[in-house]
Structure formats: structure tokens, C-alpha cells
């Protein structure tokens, strides 16, 4: 993320901690989230964009890094497209 100017200090969070918050749109990008939390019980519409989990990539460090970059770039493309179509 730092390669594209984004500081990432976060961590994975449970959807449960956001249930009482108001959202217009909740976007999941992990297939594990889609399988284990197929219904969003909070406020707002839920959309899922399917991407492979880069943490499961195999190969050399460089090959794994290439998968992370590919997923990062695909998310950067698909999320704005989703937001434009939802507007």
C-alpha cells in the first residue's frame, strides 16, 4: 500500500463491531467474508467484490508480492466502479 501512497496501520475487523453504525454501502472483498457473513445485518446495502486472498499466494517472495500488487490494483479499479454505479 505504501507503494501507492497509502499508509496502512489497520487490521482485520469483525463486521460485528460496525453493526450499530449507519452506512450507505458495505463492500466486502474477501471471499471468506462472503461465505461466513453472507448477510449484512447492519444499516446499508451490502455488495461483494470477489478477489483472491493474496495471503494464500504461493511461490517466491517476488511472486507473492506480485499477487498482492495485482489484488491491490484490482480493488483500486473495481471499488470506484462500484461506487459510481451505486450513485
C-alpha positions in Angstrom: 0.0 0.0 0.0 2.9 2.3 0.7 4.0 2.0 -2.9 0.9 3.9 -3.9 0.9 6.4 -1.0 -1.5 4.7 1.4 -0.4 4.3 5.0 -1.9 1.1 6.3 -1.9 0.9 10.1 -5.1 -1.1 10.4 -6.0 -4.7 10.9 -8.8 -7.0 10.0 -12.0 -6.3 11.9 -15.2 -8.2 12.6 -18.3 -6.9 11.0 -20.0 -7.2 14.4 -18.2 -4.1 15.6 -19.8 -2.0 12.9 -23.3 -3.3 13.1 -24.7 -0.3 15.0 -23.2 2.2 12.6 -25.0 3.7 9.7 -23.6 3.0 6.2 -24.9 3.6 2.7 -22.9 0.8 1.3 -20.8 -2.0 2.8 -18.3 -3.6 0.4 -16.7 -6.9 1.2 -13.7 -8.0 -0.9 -12.7 -11.3 0.8 -14.5 -14.4 -0.3 -14.1 -15.7 3.2 -16.3 -12.8 4.4 -18.9 -13.6 1.7 -19.0 -17.2 2.7 -19.0 -16.6 6.5 -21.1 -13.4 6.6 -23.4 -13.7 3.6 -25.9 -11.3 5.2 -25.2 -7.8 6.5 -27.4 -7.1 9.4 -26.5 -3.5 9.9 -27.8 -0.5 8.0 -26.9 0.0 4.4 -26.7 -2.1 1.3 -24.1 -4.8 1.0 -22.1 -5.6 -2.1 -19.4 -8.2 -2.6 -16.5 -7.9 -5.0 -14.6 -11.2 -5.3 -10.8 -11.1 -5.2 -8.4 -14.0 -4.4 -6.8 -13.8 -0.9 -3.2 -12.7 -1.6 -2.1 -14.1 1.8 -2.7 -17.6 0.3 -0.4 -17.0 -2.7 2.4 -19.4 -3.2 5.8 -19.1 -4.8 8.9 -17.0 -4.3 8.6 -13.7 -2.3 8.6 -11.8 -5.5 5.8 -14.0 -6.9 3.8 -13.5 -3.7 4.4 -9.7 -3.8 3.1 -9.7 -7.4 -0.2 -11.3 -6.3 -0.6 -8.7 -3.5 0.0 -5.9 -6.0 -2.4 -7.4 -8.5 -5.2 -7.7 -6.0 -4.5 -4.2 -4.6 -4.7 -2.7 -8.1 -7.9 -4.7 -9.0 -9.5 -3.4 -5.8 -8.4 0.2 -6.7 -10.2 -0.2 -10.0 -13.3 -2.1 -9.0 -14.4 -0.2 -5.9 -14.6 3.2 -7.7 -16.6 1.5 -10.5 -19.0 0.1 -7.9 -19.4 3.4 -6.2 -20.1 5.2 -9.5 -22.8 2.6 -10.4 -24.3 2.9 -6.9 -24.6 6.7 -7.1 
